[in-house]
């Protein structure tokens, strides 16, 4: 992001802060660690939900809860 694109208070966010913290806790608890592990864990979770029908159904059911959380905190 260049200086001219910067807006006060702007933060590029793909996942909720609470989820990011839990992902970091998981990463820190794993024996093998590297700089890209968090991205790989997140990618694996998304791929799992996209390729497994049962996981996808559970994932989509959670979306409603996430929308609710976003509305409550927004």
PDB file of N, H, CA, C and O in Angstrom:
ATOM      1  N   UNK A   1       0.860  -1.173   0.000  1.00  0.00           N
ATOM      2  CA  UNK A   1       0.000   0.000   0.000  1.00  0.00           C
ATOM      3  C   UNK A   1       0.901   1.228   0.000  1.00  0.00           C
ATOM      4  O   UNK A   1       1.784   1.357   0.848  1.00  0.00           O
ATOM      5  N   UNK A   2       0.679   2.121  -0.943  1.00  0.00           N
ATOM      6  H   UNK A   2      -0.039   2.017  -1.631  1.00  0.00           H
ATOM      7  CA  UNK A   2       1.500   3.326  -0.993  1.00  0.00           C
ATOM      8  C   UNK A   2       0.954   4.374  -0.039  1.00  0.00           C
ATOM      9  O   UNK A   2      -0.164   4.264   0.465  1.00  0.00           O
ATOM     10  N   UNK A   3       1.767   5.389   0.195  1.00  0.00           N
ATOM     11  H   UNK A   3       2.675   5.479  -0.214  1.00  0.00           H
ATOM     12  CA  UNK A   3       1.373   6.436   1.146  1.00  0.00           C
ATOM     13  C   UNK A   3       0.098   7.146   0.694  1.00  0.00           C
ATOM     14  O   UNK A   3      -0.720   7.533   1.529  1.00  0.00           O
ATOM     15  N   UNK A   4      -0.077   7.317  -0.582  1.00  0.00           N
ATOM     16  H   UNK A   4       0.587   7.002  -1.260  1.00  0.00           H
ATOM     17  CA  UNK A   4      -1.264   8.042  -1.061  1.00  0.00           C
ATOM     18  C   UNK A   4      -2.551   7.218  -0.942  1.00  0.00           C
ATOM     19  O   UNK A   4      -3.647   7.779  -0.935  1.00  0.00           O
ATOM     20  N   UNK A   5      -2.418   5.869  -0.847  1.00  0.00           N
ATOM     21  H   UNK A   5      -1.528   5.414  -0.853  1.00  0.00           H
ATOM     22  CA  UNK A   5      -3.592   5.006  -0.698  1.00  0.00           C
ATOM     23  C   UNK A   5      -4.019   4.856   0.755  1.00  0.00           C
ATOM     24  O   UNK A   5      -5.107   4.353   1.034  1.00  0.00           O
ATOM     25  N   UNK A   6      -3.182   5.283   1.667  1.00  0.00           N
ATOM     26  H   UNK A   6      -2.298   5.692   1.441  1.00  0.00           H
ATOM     27  CA  UNK A   6      -3.423   5.079   3.083  1.00  0.00           C
ATOM     28  C   UNK A   6      -4.564   5.961   3.573  1.00  0.00           C
ATOM     29  O   UNK A   6      -4.628   7.151   3.264  1.00  0.00           O
ATOM     30  N   UNK A   7      -5.453   5.358   4.334  1.00  0.00           N
ATOM     31  H   UNK A   7      -5.401   4.392   4.584  1.00  0.00           H
ATOM     32  CA  UNK A   7      -6.556   6.092   4.955  1.00  0.00           C
ATOM     33  C   UNK A   7      -6.491   5.851   6.451  1.00  0.00           C
ATOM     34  O   UNK A   7      -6.277   4.718   6.882  1.00  0.00           O
ATOM     35  N   UNK A   8      -6.670   6.889   7.249  1.00  0.00           N
ATOM     36  H   UNK A   8      -6.844   7.810   6.899  1.00  0.00           H
ATOM     37  CA  UNK A   8      -6.642   6.693   8.707  1.00  0.00           C
ATOM     38  C   UNK A   8      -7.680   5.654   9.135  1.00  0.00           C
ATOM     39  O   UNK A   8      -8.840   5.725   8.727  1.00  0.00           O
ATOM     40  N   UNK A   9      -7.266   4.704   9.947  1.00  0.00           N
ATOM     41  H   UNK A   9      -6.324   4.647  10.279  1.00  0.00           H
ATOM     42  CA  UNK A   9      -8.170   3.686  10.458  1.00  0.00           C
ATOM     43  C   UNK A   9      -8.371   2.498   9.536  1.00  0.00           C
ATOM     44  O   UNK A   9      -8.987   1.508   9.928  1.00  0.00           O
ATOM     45  N   UNK A  10      -7.853   2.583   8.300  1.00  0.00           N
ATOM     46  H   UNK A  10      -7.352   3.388   7.981  1.00  0.00           H
ATOM     47  CA  UNK A  10      -8.024   1.470   7.358  1.00  0.00           C
ATOM     48  C   UNK A  10      -7.127   0.308   7.746  1.00  0.00           C
ATOM     49  O   UNK A  10      -5.971   0.497   8.122  1.00  0.00           O
ATOM     50  N   UNK A  11      -7.677  -0.899   7.651  1.00  0.00           N
ATOM     51  H   UNK A  11      -8.617  -1.052   7.345  1.00  0.00           H
ATOM     52  CA  UNK A  11      -6.901  -2.099   7.926  1.00  0.00           C
ATOM     53  C   UNK A  11      -7.391  -3.185   6.973  1.00  0.00           C
ATOM     54  O   UNK A  11      -8.570  -3.538   6.993  1.00  0.00           O
ATOM     55  N   UNK A  12      -6.508  -3.711   6.149  1.00  0.00           N
ATOM     56  H   UNK A  12      -5.550  -3.424   6.133  1.00  0.00           H
ATOM     57  CA  UNK A  12      -6.870  -4.796   5.240  1.00  0.00           C
ATOM     58  C   UNK A  12      -7.096  -6.052   6.070  1.00  0.00           C
ATOM     59  O   UNK A  12      -6.180  -6.526   6.742  1.00  0.00           O
ATOM     60  N   UNK A  13      -8.299  -6.587   6.029  1.00  0.00           N
ATOM     61  H   UNK A  13      -9.044  -6.201   5.483  1.00  0.00           H
ATOM     62  CA  UNK A  13      -8.646  -7.726   6.877  1.00  0.00           C
ATOM     63  C   UNK A  13      -9.365  -8.784   6.054  1.00  0.00           C
ATOM     64  O   UNK A  13     -10.370  -8.504   5.400  1.00  0.00           O
ATOM     65  N   UNK A  14      -8.841  -9.997   6.095  1.00  0.00           N
ATOM     66  H   UNK A  14      -8.025 -10.225   6.626  1.00  0.00           H
ATOM     67  CA  UNK A  14      -9.492 -11.109   5.426  1.00  0.00           C
ATOM     68  C   UNK A  14     -10.342 -11.906   6.410  1.00  0.00           C
ATOM     69  O   UNK A  14     -11.410 -12.407   6.060  1.00  0.00           O
ATOM     70  N   UNK A  15      -9.852 -12.020   7.653  1.00  0.00           N
ATOM     71  H   UNK A  15      -8.984 -11.613   7.937  1.00  0.00           H
ATOM     72  CA  UNK A  15     -10.593 -12.766   8.669  1.00  0.00           C
ATOM     73  C   UNK A  15     -10.757 -11.899   9.917  1.00  0.00           C
ATOM     74  O   UNK A  15     -10.024 -10.932  10.123  1.00  0.00           O
ATOM     75  N   UNK A  16     -11.731 -12.267  10.736  1.00  0.00           N
ATOM     76  H   UNK A  16     -12.327 -13.053  10.568  1.00  0.00           H
ATOM     77  CA  UNK A  16     -11.987 -11.529  11.972  1.00  0.00           C
ATOM     78  C   UNK A  16     -10.778 -11.615  12.896  1.00  0.00           C
ATOM     79  O   UNK A  16     -10.022 -12.585  12.852  1.00  0.00           O
ATOM     80  N   UNK A  17     -10.604 -10.613  13.717  1.00  0.00           N
ATOM     81  H   UNK A  17     -11.218  -9.824  13.752  1.00  0.00           H
ATOM     82  CA  UNK A  17      -9.463 -10.537  14.627  1.00  0.00           C
ATOM     83  C   UNK A  17      -9.421 -11.744  15.568  1.00  0.00           C
ATOM     84  O   UNK A  17      -8.346 -12.282  15.832  1.00  0.00           O
ATOM     85  N   UNK A  18     -10.576 -12.171  16.073  1.00  0.00           N
ATOM     86  H   UNK A  18     -11.449 -11.733  15.858  1.00  0.00           H
ATOM     87  CA  UNK A  18     -10.632 -13.315  16.982  1.00  0.00           C
ATOM     88  C   UNK A  18     -10.145 -14.585  16.285  1.00  0.00           C
ATOM     89  O   UNK A  18      -9.441 -15.399  16.883  1.00  0.00           O
ATOM     90  N   UNK A  19     -10.522 -14.744  15.031  1.00  0.00           N
ATOM     91  H   UNK A  19     -11.093 -14.083  14.545  1.00  0.00           H
ATOM     92  CA  UNK A  19     -10.104 -15.909  14.248  1.00  0.00           C
ATOM     93  C   UNK A  19      -8.609 -15.849  13.991  1.00  0.00           C
ATOM     94  O   UNK A  19      -7.923 -16.867  14.085  1.00  0.00           O
ATOM     95  N   UNK A  20      -8.102 -14.681  13.670  1.00  0.00           N
ATOM     96  H   UNK A  20      -8.660 -13.855  13.593  1.00  0.00           H
ATOM     97  CA  UNK A  20      -6.667 -14.491  13.444  1.00  0.00           C
ATOM     98  C   UNK A  20      -5.883 -14.895  14.693  1.00  0.00           C
ATOM     99  O   UNK A  20      -4.850 -15.557  14.590  1.00  0.00           O
ATOM    100  N   UNK A  21      -6.364 -14.503  15.857  1.00  0.00           N
ATOM    101  H   UNK A  21      -7.203 -13.966  15.941  1.00  0.00           H
ATOM    102  CA  UNK A  21      -5.676 -14.842  17.101  1.00  0.00           C
ATOM    103  C   UNK A  21      -5.679 -16.348  17.353  1.00  0.00           C
ATOM    104  O   UNK A  21      -4.676 -16.907  17.796  1.00  0.00           O
ATOM    105  N   UNK A  22      -6.803 -17.001  17.070  1.00  0.00           N
ATOM    106  H   UNK A  22      -7.618 -16.547  16.710  1.00  0.00           H
ATOM    107  CA  UNK A  22      -6.874 -18.458  17.253  1.00  0.00           C
ATOM    108  C   UNK A  22      -5.967 -19.172  16.255  1.00  0.00           C
ATOM    109  O   UNK A  22      -5.343 -20.179  16.588  1.00  0.00           O
ATOM    110  N   UNK A  23      -5.897 -18.654  15.042  1.00  0.00           N
ATOM    111  H   UNK A  23      -6.404 -17.836  14.771  1.00  0.00           H
ATOM    112  CA  UNK A  23      -5.000 -19.222  14.036  1.00  0.00           C
ATOM    113  C   UNK A  23      -3.542 -19.073  14.476  1.00  0.00           C
ATOM    114  O   UNK A  23      -2.743 -19.993  14.298  1.00  0.00           O
ATOM    115  N   UNK A  24      -3.197 -17.932  15.043  1.00  0.00           N
ATOM    116  H   UNK A  24      -3.846 -17.185  15.188  1.00  0.00           H
ATOM    117  CA  UNK A  24      -1.837 -17.718  15.542  1.00  0.00           C
ATOM    118  C   UNK A  24      -1.520 -18.665  16.691  1.00  0.00           C
ATOM    119  O   UNK A  24      -0.408 -19.186  16.776  1.00  0.00           O
ATOM    120  N   UNK A  25      -2.488 -18.893  17.575  1.00  0.00           N
ATOM    121  H   UNK A  25      -3.392 -18.470  17.505  1.00  0.00           H
ATOM    122  CA  UNK A  25      -2.284 -19.826  18.684  1.00  0.00           C
ATOM    123  C   UNK A  25      -2.030 -21.241  18.151  1.00  0.00           C
ATOM    124  O   UNK A  25      -1.155 -21.952  18.646  1.00  0.00           O
ATOM    125  N   UNK A  26      -2.799 -21.635  17.145  1.00  0.00           N
ATOM    126  H   UNK A  26      -3.510 -21.058  16.743  1.00  0.00           H
ATOM    127  CA  UNK A  26      -2.606 -22.950  16.535  1.00  0.00           C
ATOM    128  C   UNK A  26      -1.213 -23.042  15.928  1.00  0.00           C
ATOM    129  O   UNK A  26      -0.508 -24.029  16.141  1.00  0.00           O
ATOM    130  N   UNK A  27      -0.812 -22.033  15.182  1.00  0.00           N
ATOM    131  H   UNK A  27      -1.384 -21.231  15.009  1.00  0.00           H
ATOM    132  CA  UNK A  27       0.506 -22.013  14.545  1.00  0.00           C
ATOM    133  C   UNK A  27       1.617 -22.140  15.588  1.00  0.00           C
ATOM    134  O   UNK A  27       2.566 -22.899  15.396  1.00  0.00           O
ATOM    135  N   UNK A  28       1.500 -21.404  16.678  1.00  0.00           N
ATOM    136  H   UNK A  28       0.729 -20.787  16.834  1.00  0.00           H
ATOM    137  CA  UNK A  28       2.535 -21.423  17.715  1.00  0.00           C
ATOM    138  C   UNK A  28       2.602 -22.767  18.437  1.00  0.00           C
ATOM    139  O   UNK A  28       3.649 -23.127  18.976  1.00  0.00           O
ATOM    140  N   UNK A  29       1.506 -23.506  18.454  1.00  0.00           N
ATOM    141  H   UNK A  29       0.655 -23.214  18.016  1.00  0.00           H
ATOM    142  CA  UNK A  29       1.468 -24.797  19.138  1.00  0.00           C
ATOM    143  C   UNK A  29       2.036 -25.932  18.286  1.00  0.00           C
ATOM    144  O   UNK A  29       2.303 -27.016  18.805  1.00  0.00           O
ATOM    145  N   UNK A  30       2.222 -25.698  16.999  1.00  0.00           N
ATOM    146  H   UNK A  30       2.006 -24.817  16.578  1.00  0.00           H
ATOM    147  CA  UNK A  30       2.738 -26.730  16.111  1.00  0.00           C
ATOM    148  C   UNK A  30       4.260 -26.855  16.259  1.00  0.00           C
ATOM    149  O   UNK A  30       4.953 -25.858  16.461  1.00  0.00           O
ATOM    150  N   UNK A  31       4.769 -28.089  16.155  1.00  0.00           N
ATOM    151  H   UNK A  31       4.206 -28.899  15.990  1.00  0.00           H
ATOM    152  CA  UNK A  31       6.213 -28.283  16.337  1.00  0.00           C
ATOM    153  C   UNK A  31       7.055 -27.685  15.203  1.00  0.00           C
ATOM    154  O   UNK A  31       8.125 -27.133  15.459  1.00  0.00           O
ATOM    155  N   UNK A  32       6.592 -27.786  13.971  1.00  0.00           N
ATOM    156  H   UNK A  32       5.722 -28.234  13.762  1.00  0.00           H
ATOM    157  CA  UNK A  32       7.325 -27.238  12.827  1.00  0.00           C
ATOM    158  C   UNK A  32       6.793 -25.853  12.521  1.00  0.00           C
ATOM    159  O   UNK A  32       5.596 -25.672  12.297  1.00  0.00           O
ATOM    160  N   UNK A  33       7.695 -24.866  12.512  1.00  0.00           N
ATOM    161  H   UNK A  33       8.668 -25.013  12.694  1.00  0.00           H
ATOM    162  CA  UNK A  33       7.246 -23.497  12.284  1.00  0.00           C
ATOM    163  C   UNK A  33       8.064 -22.862  11.172  1.00  0.00           C
ATOM    164  O   UNK A  33       9.263 -23.112  11.041  1.00  0.00           O
ATOM    165  N   UNK A  34       7.391 -22.030  10.368  1.00  0.00           N
ATOM    166  H   UNK A  34       6.417 -21.827  10.474  1.00  0.00           H
ATOM    167  CA  UNK A  34       8.068 -21.261   9.346  1.00  0.00           C
ATOM    168  C   UNK A  34       7.297 -19.965   9.121  1.00  0.00           C
ATOM    169  O   UNK A  34       6.224 -19.769   9.692  1.00  0.00           O
ATOM    170  N   UNK A  35       7.832 -19.098   8.305  1.00  0.00           N
ATOM    171  H   UNK A  35       8.704 -19.257   7.841  1.00  0.00           H
ATOM    172  CA  UNK A  35       7.237 -17.772   8.125  1.00  0.00           C
ATOM    173  C   UNK A  35       5.906 -17.791   7.384  1.00  0.00           C
ATOM    174  O   UNK A  35       5.109 -16.866   7.538  1.00  0.00           O
ATOM    175  N   UNK A  36       5.650 -18.817   6.589  1.00  0.00           N
ATOM    176  H   UNK A  36       6.298 -19.568   6.464  1.00  0.00           H
ATOM    177  CA  UNK A  36       4.420 -18.866   5.794  1.00  0.00           C
ATOM    178  C   UNK A  36       3.378 -19.825   6.357  1.00  0.00           C
ATOM    179  O   UNK A  36       2.358 -20.072   5.715  1.00  0.00           O
ATOM    180  N   UNK A  37       3.615 -20.356   7.520  1.00  0.00           N
ATOM    181  H   UNK A  37       4.444 -20.155   8.042  1.00  0.00           H
ATOM    182  CA  UNK A  37       2.747 -21.394   8.058  1.00  0.00           C
ATOM    183  C   UNK A  37       1.310 -20.914   8.281  1.00  0.00           C
ATOM    184  O   UNK A  37       0.367 -21.667   8.038  1.00  0.00           O
ATOM    185  N   UNK A  38       1.134 -19.696   8.732  1.00  0.00           N
ATOM    186  H   UNK A  38       1.900 -19.085   8.930  1.00  0.00           H
ATOM    187  CA  UNK A  38      -0.216 -19.185   8.977  1.00  0.00           C
ATOM    188  C   UNK A  38      -1.023 -19.148   7.670  1.00  0.00           C
ATOM    189  O   UNK A  38      -2.194 -19.528   7.636  1.00  0.00           O
ATOM    190  N   UNK A  39      -0.376 -18.688   6.611  1.00  0.00           N
ATOM    191  H   UNK A  39       0.575 -18.380   6.638  1.00  0.00           H
ATOM    192  CA  UNK A  39      -1.036 -18.644   5.299  1.00  0.00           C
ATOM    193  C   UNK A  39      -1.377 -20.054   4.831  1.00  0.00           C
ATOM    194  O   UNK A  39      -2.450 -20.290   4.277  1.00  0.00           O
ATOM    195  N   UNK A  40      -0.465 -20.980   5.055  1.00  0.00           N
ATOM    196  H   UNK A  40       0.407 -20.788   5.505  1.00  0.00           H
ATOM    197  CA  UNK A  40      -0.707 -22.366   4.639  1.00  0.00           C
ATOM    198  C   UNK A  40      -1.840 -23.004   5.437  1.00  0.00           C
ATOM    199  O   UNK A  40      -2.654 -23.736   4.875  1.00  0.00           O
ATOM    200  N   UNK A  41      -1.899 -22.737   6.726  1.00  0.00           N
ATOM    201  H   UNK A  41      -1.238 -22.142   7.183  1.00  0.00           H
ATOM    202  CA  UNK A  41      -2.998 -23.258   7.543  1.00  0.00           C
ATOM    203  C   UNK A  41      -4.338 -22.706   7.075  1.00  0.00           C
ATOM    204  O   UNK A  41      -5.307 -23.454   6.950  1.00  0.00           O
ATOM    205  N   UNK A  42      -4.397 -21.416   6.819  1.00  0.00           N
ATOM    206  H   UNK A  42      -3.610 -20.809   6.921  1.00  0.00           H
ATOM    207  CA  UNK A  42      -5.640 -20.794   6.356  1.00  0.00           C
ATOM    208  C   UNK A  42      -6.036 -21.349   4.987  1.00  0.00           C
ATOM    209  O   UNK A  42      -7.209 -21.635   4.748  1.00  0.00           O
ATOM    210  N   UNK A  43      -5.062 -21.499   4.094  1.00  0.00           N
ATOM    211  H   UNK A  43      -4.109 -21.267   4.288  1.00  0.00           H
ATOM    212  CA  UNK A  43      -5.343 -22.045   2.766  1.00  0.00           C
ATOM    213  C   UNK A  43      -5.857 -23.478   2.870  1.00  0.00           C
ATOM    214  O   UNK A  43      -6.814 -23.844   2.187  1.00  0.00           O
ATOM    215  N   UNK A  44      -5.231 -24.287   3.715  1.00  0.00           N
ATOM    216  H   UNK A  44      -4.453 -23.989   4.269  1.00  0.00           H
ATOM    217  CA  UNK A  44      -5.670 -25.674   3.887  1.00  0.00           C
ATOM    218  C   UNK A  44      -7.095 -25.737   4.423  1.00  0.00           C
ATOM    219  O   UNK A  44      -7.883 -26.579   3.992  1.00  0.00           O
ATOM    220  N   UNK A  45      -7.433 -24.850   5.362  1.00  0.00           N
ATOM    221  H   UNK A  45      -6.793 -24.165   5.712  1.00  0.00           H
ATOM    222  CA  UNK A  45      -8.797 -24.827   5.918  1.00  0.00           C
ATOM    223  C   UNK A  45      -9.817 -24.487   4.835  1.00  0.00           C
ATOM    224  O   UNK A  45     -10.874 -25.113   4.757  1.00  0.00           O
ATOM    225  N   UNK A  46      -9.505 -23.513   4.015  1.00  0.00           N
ATOM    226  H   UNK A  46      -8.646 -23.006   4.078  1.00  0.00           H
ATOM    227  CA  UNK A  46     -10.419 -23.128   2.931  1.00  0.00           C
ATOM    228  C   UNK A  46     -10.535 -24.257   1.915  1.00  0.00           C
ATOM    229  O   UNK A  46     -11.639 -24.601   1.494  1.00  0.00           O
ATOM    230  N   UNK A  47      -9.407 -24.835   1.518  1.00  0.00           N
ATOM    231  H   UNK A  47      -8.509 -24.556   1.860  1.00  0.00           H
ATOM    232  CA  UNK A  47      -9.434 -25.946   0.558  1.00  0.00           C
ATOM    233  C   UNK A  47     -10.251 -27.116   1.095  1.00  0.00           C
ATOM    234  O   UNK A  47     -11.010 -27.736   0.351  1.00  0.00           O
ATOM    235  N   UNK A  48     -10.100 -27.417   2.375  1.00  0.00           N
ATOM    236  H   UNK A  48      -9.483 -26.913   2.979  1.00  0.00           H
ATOM    237  CA  UNK A  48     -10.861 -28.496   2.995  1.00  0.00           C
ATOM    238  C   UNK A  48     -12.357 -28.235   2.876  1.00  0.00           C
ATOM    239  O   UNK A  48     -13.126 -29.130   2.526  1.00  0.00           O
ATOM    240  N   UNK A  49     -12.761 -27.012   3.167  1.00  0.00           N
ATOM    241  H   UNK A  49     -12.137 -26.285   3.451  1.00  0.00           H
ATOM    242  CA  UNK A  49     -14.181 -26.666   3.086  1.00  0.00           C
ATOM    243  C   UNK A  49     -14.700 -26.669   1.649  1.00  0.00           C
ATOM    244  O   UNK A  49     -15.875 -26.946   1.414  1.00  0.00           O
ATOM    245  N   UNK A  50     -13.844 -26.366   0.710  1.00  0.00           N
ATOM    246  H   UNK A  50     -12.888 -26.141   0.901  1.00  0.00           H
ATOM    247  CA  UNK A  50     -14.251 -26.356  -0.693  1.00  0.00           C
ATOM    248  C   UNK A  50     -14.330 -27.752  -1.300  1.00  0.00           C
ATOM    249  O   UNK A  50     -15.066 -27.964  -2.264  1.00  0.00           O
ATOM    250  N   UNK A  51     -13.587 -28.700  -0.751  1.00  0.00           N
ATOM    251  H   UNK A  51     -12.990 -28.527   0.032  1.00  0.00           H
ATOM    252  CA  UNK A  51     -13.524 -30.022  -1.368  1.00  0.00           C
ATOM    253  C   UNK A  51     -14.281 -31.107  -0.619  1.00  0.00           C
ATOM    254  O   UNK A  51     -14.513 -32.180  -1.176  1.00  0.00           O
ATOM    255  N   UNK A  52     -14.670 -30.865   0.615  1.00  0.00           N
ATOM    256  H   UNK A  52     -14.481 -29.993   1.068  1.00  0.00           H
ATOM    257  CA  UNK A  52     -15.383 -31.856   1.413  1.00  0.00           C
ATOM    258  C   UNK A  52     -16.811 -31.369   1.651  1.00  0.00           C
ATOM    259  O   UNK A  52     -17.019 -30.316   2.254  1.00  0.00           O
ATOM    260  N   UNK A  53     -17.792 -32.136   1.175  1.00  0.00           N
ATOM    261  H   UNK A  53     -17.623 -32.991   0.685  1.00  0.00           H
ATOM    262  CA  UNK A  53     -19.190 -31.704   1.234  1.00  0.00           C
ATOM    263  C   UNK A  53     -19.676 -31.487   2.670  1.00  0.00           C
ATOM    264  O   UNK A  53     -20.396 -30.525   2.937  1.00  0.00           O
ATOM    265  N   UNK A  54     -19.297 -32.358   3.581  1.00  0.00           N
ATOM    266  H   UNK A  54     -18.712 -33.140   3.364  1.00  0.00           H
ATOM    267  CA  UNK A  54     -19.734 -32.216   4.978  1.00  0.00           C
ATOM    268  C   UNK A  54     -19.095 -30.974   5.601  1.00  0.00           C
ATOM    269  O   UNK A  54     -19.759 -30.200   6.290  1.00  0.00           O
ATOM    270  N   UNK A  55     -17.802 -30.797   5.350  1.00  0.00           N
ATOM    271  H   UNK A  55     -17.262 -31.426   4.790  1.00  0.00           H
ATOM    272  CA  UNK A  55     -17.119 -29.605   5.871  1.00  0.00           C
ATOM    273  C   UNK A  55     -17.721 -28.343   5.273  1.00  0.00           C
ATOM    274  O   UNK A  55     -17.895 -27.344   5.971  1.00  0.00           O
ATOM    275  N   UNK A  56     -18.043 -28.384   3.973  1.00  0.00           N
ATOM    276  H   UNK A  56     -17.902 -29.195   3.406  1.00  0.00           H
ATOM    277  CA  UNK A  56     -18.635 -27.224   3.313  1.00  0.00           C
ATOM    278  C   UNK A  56     -19.983 -26.860   3.937  1.00  0.00           C
ATOM    279  O   UNK A  56     -20.274 -25.680   4.134  1.00  0.00           O
ATOM    280  N   UNK A  57     -20.795 -27.853   4.245  1.00  0.00           N
ATOM    281  H   UNK A  57     -20.558 -28.811   4.085  1.00  0.00           H
ATOM    282  CA  UNK A  57     -22.093 -27.587   4.871  1.00  0.00           C
ATOM    283  C   UNK A  57     -21.907 -26.937   6.239  1.00  0.00           C
ATOM    284  O   UNK A  57     -22.607 -25.980   6.570  1.00  0.00           O
ATOM    285  N   UNK A  58     -20.976 -27.444   7.030  1.00  0.00           N
ATOM    286  H   UNK A  58     -20.407 -28.221   6.761  1.00  0.00           H
ATOM    287  CA  UNK A  58     -20.693 -26.849   8.338  1.00  0.00           C
ATOM    288  C   UNK A  58     -20.147 -25.440   8.202  1.00  0.00           C
ATOM    289  O   UNK A  58     -20.508 -24.542   8.962  1.00  0.00           O
ATOM    290  N   UNK A  59     -19.276 -25.259   7.228  1.00  0.00           N
ATOM    291  H   UNK A  59     -18.982 -25.988   6.610  1.00  0.00           H
ATOM    292  CA  UNK A  59     -18.693 -23.950   6.937  1.00  0.00           C
ATOM    293  C   UNK A  59     -19.785 -22.933   6.596  1.00  0.00           C
ATOM    294  O   UNK A  59     -19.803 -21.830   7.142  1.00  0.00           O
ATOM    295  N   UNK A  60     -20.683 -23.303   5.701  1.00  0.00           N
ATOM    296  H   UNK A  60     -20.668 -24.199   5.257  1.00  0.00           H
ATOM    297  CA  UNK A  60     -21.749 -22.379   5.293  1.00  0.00           C
ATOM    298  C   UNK A  60     -22.712 -22.087   6.440  1.00  0.00           C
ATOM    299  O   UNK A  60     -23.261 -20.988   6.518  1.00  0.00           O
ATOM    300  N   UNK A  61     -22.924 -23.052   7.326  1.00  0.00           N
ATOM    301  H   UNK A  61     -22.479 -23.945   7.262  1.00  0.00           H
ATOM    302  CA  UNK A  61     -23.773 -22.805   8.493  1.00  0.00           C
ATOM    303  C   UNK A  61     -23.124 -21.774   9.413  1.00  0.00           C
ATOM    304  O   UNK A  61     -23.819 -20.968  10.031  1.00  0.00           O
ATOM    305  N   UNK A  62     -21.799 -21.796   9.505  1.00  0.00           N
ATOM    306  H   UNK A  62     -21.234 -22.450   9.003  1.00  0.00           H
ATOM    307  CA  UNK A  62     -21.082 -20.826  10.348  1.00  0.00           C
ATOM    308  C   UNK A  62     -21.134 -19.408   9.787  1.00  0.00           C
ATOM    309  O   UNK A  62     -21.018 -18.437  10.534  1.00  0.00           O
ATOM    310  N   UNK A  63     -21.304 -19.292   8.490  1.00  0.00           N
ATOM    311  H   UNK A  63     -21.398 -20.081   7.883  1.00  0.00           H
ATOM    312  CA  UNK A  63     -21.327 -17.954   7.872  1.00  0.00           C
ATOM    313  C   UNK A  63     -22.408 -17.085   8.508  1.00  0.00           C
ATOM    314  O   UNK A  63     -22.190 -15.894   8.731  1.00  0.00           O
ATOM    315  N   UNK A  64     -23.551 -17.656   8.796  1.00  0.00           N
ATOM    316  H   UNK A  64     -23.729 -18.623   8.615  1.00  0.00           H
ATOM    317  CA  UNK A  64     -24.640 -16.890   9.426  1.00  0.00           C
ATOM    318  C   UNK A  64     -24.209 -16.340  10.783  1.00  0.00           C
ATOM    319  O   UNK A  64     -24.524 -15.200  11.125  1.00  0.00           O
ATOM    320  N   UNK A  65     -23.498 -17.145  11.544  1.00  0.00           N
ATOM    321  H   UNK A  65     -23.242 -18.071  11.266  1.00  0.00           H
ATOM    322  CA  UNK A  65     -23.004 -16.685  12.843  1.00  0.00           C
ATOM    323  C   UNK A  65     -21.979 -15.565  12.676  1.00  0.00           C
ATOM    324  O   UNK A  65     -21.959 -14.616  13.458  1.00  0.00           O
ATOM    325  N   UNK A  66     -21.135 -15.677  11.663  1.00  0.00           N
ATOM    326  H   UNK A  66     -21.152 -16.449  11.027  1.00  0.00           H
ATOM    327  CA  UNK A  66     -20.121 -14.657  11.409  1.00  0.00           C
ATOM    328  C   UNK A  66     -20.778 -13.342  10.985  1.00  0.00           C
ATOM    329  O   UNK A  66     -20.347 -12.267  11.401  1.00  0.00           O
ATOM    330  N   UNK A  67     -21.804 -13.429  10.170  1.00  0.00           N
ATOM    331  H   UNK A  67     -22.155 -14.302   9.832  1.00  0.00           H
ATOM    332  CA  UNK A  67     -22.545 -12.223   9.767  1.00  0.00           C
ATOM    333  C   UNK A  67     -23.113 -11.541  10.999  1.00  0.00           C
ATOM    334  O   UNK A  67     -23.027 -10.321  11.136  1.00  0.00           O
ATOM    335  N   UNK A  68     -23.685 -12.318  11.885  1.00  0.00           N
ATOM    336  H   UNK A  68     -23.754 -13.310  11.774  1.00  0.00           H
ATOM    337  CA  UNK A  68     -24.239 -11.776  13.124  1.00  0.00           C
ATOM    338  C   UNK A  68     -23.161 -11.077  13.950  1.00  0.00           C
ATOM    339  O   UNK A  68     -23.376  -9.969  14.443  1.00  0.00           O
ATOM    340  N   UNK A  69     -22.015 -11.716  14.101  1.00  0.00           N
ATOM    341  H   UNK A  69     -21.841 -12.616  13.701  1.00  0.00           H
ATOM    342  CA  UNK A  69     -20.910 -11.097  14.838  1.00  0.00           C
ATOM    343  C   UNK A  69     -20.452  -9.795  14.192  1.00  0.00           C
ATOM    344  O   UNK A  69     -20.190  -8.811  14.884  1.00  0.00           O
ATOM    345  N   UNK A  70     -20.357  -9.792  12.866  1.00  0.00           N
ATOM    346  H   UNK A  70     -20.570 -10.592  12.304  1.00  0.00           H
ATOM    347  CA  UNK A  70     -19.960  -8.582  12.147  1.00  0.00           C
ATOM    348  C   UNK A  70     -20.959  -7.454  12.380  1.00  0.00           C
ATOM    349  O   UNK A  70     -20.565  -6.308  12.597  1.00  0.00           O
ATOM    350  N   UNK A  71     -22.240  -7.774  12.334  1.00  0.00           N
ATOM    351  H   UNK A  71     -22.560  -8.705  12.158  1.00  0.00           H
ATOM    352  CA  UNK A  71     -23.268  -6.746  12.546  1.00  0.00           C
ATOM    353  C   UNK A  71     -23.250  -6.198  13.982  1.00  0.00           C
ATOM    354  O   UNK A  71     -23.456  -5.006  14.209  1.00  0.00           O
ATOM    355  N   UNK A  72     -23.000  -7.092  14.937  1.00  0.00           N
ATOM    356  H   UNK A  72     -22.833  -8.060  14.753  1.00  0.00           H
ATOM    357  CA  UNK A  72     -22.954  -6.677  16.338  1.00  0.00           C
ATOM    358  C   UNK A  72     -21.741  -5.808  16.649  1.00  0.00           C
ATOM    359  O   UNK A  72     -21.816  -4.896  17.473  1.00  0.00           O
ATOM    360  N   UNK A  73     -20.626  -6.097  15.987  1.00  0.00           N
ATOM    361  H   UNK A  73     -20.565  -6.838  15.319  1.00  0.00           H
ATOM    362  CA  UNK A  73     -19.398  -5.348  16.279  1.00  0.00           C
ATOM    363  C   UNK A  73     -19.169  -4.169  15.335  1.00  0.00           C
ATOM    364  O   UNK A  73     -18.287  -3.342  15.565  1.00  0.00           O
ATOM    365  N   UNK A  74     -19.960  -4.100  14.283  1.00  0.00           N
ATOM    366  H   UNK A  74     -20.676  -4.772  14.095  1.00  0.00           H
ATOM    367  CA  UNK A  74     -19.738  -3.065  13.273  1.00  0.00           C
ATOM    368  C   UNK A  74     -20.459  -1.834  13.570  1.00  0.00           C
ATOM    369  O   UNK A  74     -20.372  -0.869  12.810  1.00  0.00           O
TER     370      UNK A  74
END
